[in-house]
Amino acid sequence: MNDQEFNSDLETFVKPLIEPGRVNSLAQTLIKLTAPGVPDFYQGTELWDLSLVDPDNRRPVDYGLRRRLLSELDRMTPEEIWHRIDEGLPKLWIIRQTLKLRRSRKLLEPESSYAPSSRGEKNPRTLSAIRGGTDRKCRASPRDQARCKMG
């Protein structure tokens, strides 16, 4: 599009929505990984996917990039990961860490128990559940991040 005024207005409108949108995307990813059942990802969506249509598993995927980013995660602090949000590192980190947790603790296996827990008691913008027994609470997901500050 060659309309500079429109492009400028659109960028101004979209800019404050980017970080809350990313946080909500990360929250949805965590819910997908901790909800009952087997999490399903389209190949290549381990990083941000800004498609306007559903992705499909026929698209080319840069597996070399994903392997490199996964190896970099081992040497990075959470702050460093967050600063590389444009590359999708926080999403990749959440997927990797939650899958490790599922495997190591057998906490989130498809057959493990699930019960909603105290939604909104302390913070109406959170969603929590108990998985695998009453001593294991999994609190997921800031909601409505446009009203919340990241810190």
Secondary structure, 3 states (H helix, E strand, C coil): CCCHHHHHHHHHHHHHHHHHHHHHHHHHHHHHHHCCCCCCCCCCCCCCCCCCCCCCCCCCCCHHHHHHHHHHHCCCCHHHHHHCHHHCHHHHHHHHHHHHHHHHHCCCCCCCCEEECCCCCCCCCCEEEEECCCCCEEEECCCCHHHCCCC
